[in-house]
Amino acid sequence: MQSNGGETVAHFPIHVDGVGSEKYEPLSIEDKHGRNFNGNDCEPFHSDNYNSLQLDAKNPLSTANVLKTLFFVLVWYTFSLLLTLYNKSLLGDHLGRFPAPLLMNTVHFTMQAVLSNLITWIWSTRFQPCVTMTWRDYFMKVVPTALGTALDVNLSNASLVSISVTFATMCKSGSPIFLLLFAFAFRLEAPSFRLSGIILIISVGILLTVAKETEFEFWGFIFVMLASVMSGFRWSMTQILLQV
């Protein structure tokens, strides 16, 4: 933390484009071109990095990159599934085993904070903060992202008290709908017929899922759908936070 022109600022690993004026760069899922970065990035650029960039440009879909991506996706799905089943085993049957879902989420977030700080401390040269962020930016961008994440996780676990894992997972598949709606609202995406068709197809799938649910529980459904809304909000805020 330092004083910059009489204003107290905090250091965070966030890329800020300019001073005072901010610009959100749209990231369309239909755009096949990547984002162009300017020369203000603070990470040192060495000849080894240049050679690796040349190799990636020549062969962006190399076998190593594909296998690494598939590995991370598989690990994410595996731990996400195990965590959901674990939460259901504790919170299912109306809090039969653990009567404090919010406390359990607090423990989860505490462990995430500890592990994140440990990783940034071990690889301090890689995750070194390089730009400044004002407290106004912090409360306008970081805090809403944190609140959206907390509400997403808490509402998801609260819904598992009364609904099945299968039904909750199918309802949470509606998160891309709200993600696109928030992206339209924040001008991160340009509306198109293709994206509207994606929203329509997912919506129909969720309606069929709800209609075929034999053990429908109203509040569990409300909680999981609110969690989907918060999921779309927090990922849109995450894009704003990382791309500004």
C-alpha angles and dihedrals in degrees: 000000000000142000114258114188093331093312121108113231134183128219117241131160092253127129111230119192107216130327120286096351117078128192128195113214112214115235107201118195087215093056112096095194122089127232117279115228122205126228095265096088108123100214111109113252115219133181090253089058090049092052092049090050090052091052092048091049092052094046110018093164098050120160092249093054093047093049092046091050092048090049093053092046091050092048091049094050092045096052092040091054093045092048092050092050090046092051091048091051090054100038102032126106090039098306093316097161107020118026098192113068094165091054090051090052089050089056090049093051091045091055090048091052092048094048093044092052090046092053093047090048094050093046096033093147091058099043098038113144109243107175137045129246125197121231089247090059089045094055094040097049114013098042096050089049091052093047092049091050093048093049091046094054096039095048091046092054092043090056091054089066092075110014134059125260091242094053092045092050093050092049092047088056085077090072092099089061093060091038090059092043092053090044089055091047093049091042093242091127132033113231114247139168091251094056091044089053090051090052091049094050093049091047092053090049092053092048091053090049093052092045092053096046107114096192100045115178114191101208093042089054091048092050095049093047091049087051088054090052091051090047091057091046096049095048091050090050089047090057091049090048095050099039101045 
